[in-house]
Amino acid sequence: MVLKKWLYTAMLIAISFIGSSLIAVPVGFAKIAPVQHLVNLISAVMLGPGYAVVQAFGTSVLRNLFGTGTVFAFPGSMVGALCAGVLYKYTKKLWLAAVGEIVGTGILGALICYPIARLFLTQQMTMWVFIPSFFLSSLVGALIGYAILRRIDTRLKLTNRF
């Protein structure tokens, strides 16, 4: 069972990396990548919070290594995946997992990026640069992920599926 979850995590990293590399819109210092948030939500629900964080981290590493992401991909995606996973684990409600991804990435992850931006960027930054772009990206991705998971749930009954 554990090996199966690791294999699913690796497949989701690949899907997220390719999708986020193909569909990424630069907004200020960040690149919004709704596919990352869609996959975060799917991995959080289907695999749990730990695997979701690993998936978000793995995707962020690949995106940075290949130049399709920024250092800001780490806190945003990982916090969002964790929040989505924890909320789904304890409530079994898809909509709360989606809200966890949006709040975790769109607000908490964006706030965490502020000190990182102050460290790595030379010009004065405000946290309000990150919140709109991260929020929009996570909102779009979470809504699409929610729609996909609702469709899967009606066919397979996700609860305790993996």
N, C-alpha and C positions, 0 to 999 in steps of 0.2 A: 504494500500500500504506500509506503514512504517513497519507494523508487518511482512509483507511478506519479506521485505528486511532484517529485523533482523533474520528471520528464515533461509533465504538463507545464511546470514553471519555465523550463527551458524553451518549450514551444511558444509560450506566451511572451517570453523575452524576445524571441525572434520576430513574432508578429508585431509586437510593440515597436521594436527597433526599426523594422522596415516601414511600418505604417507611419511612425513618427518622423522618419526621415523623408518620406514622400509627402506627407501632409503636415507641414510646419510653417507657420506664419510669423515672421519677425515682428515683434512689437517692443519697441524700445530696446532694452538690453536682454530681453527674454525672447524666446521663441515659443509661441503657443502651439501645442501638439495635442489635439483632442484625442488622438488614438491612444496615447499614453494613458489618459484618464479612463477611457473606455476599457482598456485592458486591465488597469488597476482595479476597476470595479469588478470585472469578471473574475480576476484571480482572487480578489478578496472574498467574493461570495463562494466560488467553487473550491478554493483551496485553503482559505483561512488567512488570518492577518500576517503570520510569519512568512509564508510563501509569497504573499502579495508584496511585502516589503522587499524580499529577496528579488522578486521579479522587477520591481521598480528600480532597485539599485542596479541590477544587471543591465537593464535597458539604459539607464543613465550613464553607466560606464561605457557601454558600446557607443551611445550617441556622442559622448565626449571624445572617445578615441577616434571616431570617424569624422569628427568635426560637424556633426549635424545637431549638436546640443550645446548647452552651456553649463557651467558649474551650478547654475540655479535649478537645473533639472533634478538634482539630488534631493534637496529638502522638500521641494514642492511635491514631487511624485511619491517619495517615501512616506511623508506625513499623511498625505491623502490616502495612500494604500492602507496604512496602519489604521487610520480612523474608520475607513470603510469596512475593513476586516473585523475590527473590534465591534463596531455597531451591528454588523450582520451576525457575528458569532453569538452575541448575547441577546439579540432581538429576533433574529430570523426574518427580518423585514427588509425587502429589497430597497424600498424607498429610503429607509434610514441609512442603508449602505451608500446609496447615491448621495444623500445629504452629507454623509461622512467624507466622501471623496471631494465634494465641492467645498465644504468648510475646511477640511484638512489641507487641501492644496490651495484653494482660492484665498483663504484668509491666513491660516496658521503657517503654511509653507511660505506664503508671500512675506509674512512678517519675519520669518527666520532668514529669508534672503537678504534682508536689510543689512545686518552686520556683515554678512559675507560680501555684499556689494561694497561696503565701506572698506573692507580689507583689500579687495582685488581691483577695484576701480578707482581711478584718480579723482574723478569729479564728484561733487556733492550729490548724494542720492537721497531720495526720500522713499519711505516704504510705500507711498501711494503710487509709485511707478509700477510696482509689482502686483498689487492687489487687483486692479482691473484686468490686466492681461491673464494672470493666473486664474482669476475667477471665471472669466469668459471661457478660457480653454477647458477648465474642469467642468463647467456647466454643460458645454456642448458635448464633451466626451462622456460625462456621467448620464446625460439624457439618452444618448445613443446606446450606451451600455445597459442602462435600465430597460430600454425597449427590447434589446436583444435578450436580456435575462428574463424578462416577462414572457417573451415568446418561448424561450427554452423551458421555463418553469411550467408553462401550461402543457407542454408535451412530455417532459421527463420528471417533473417534480424534483427540483434541485435539492431540497432538504436532505442532508446526509447522503447525497449522491456520490460524492468523492470522499 
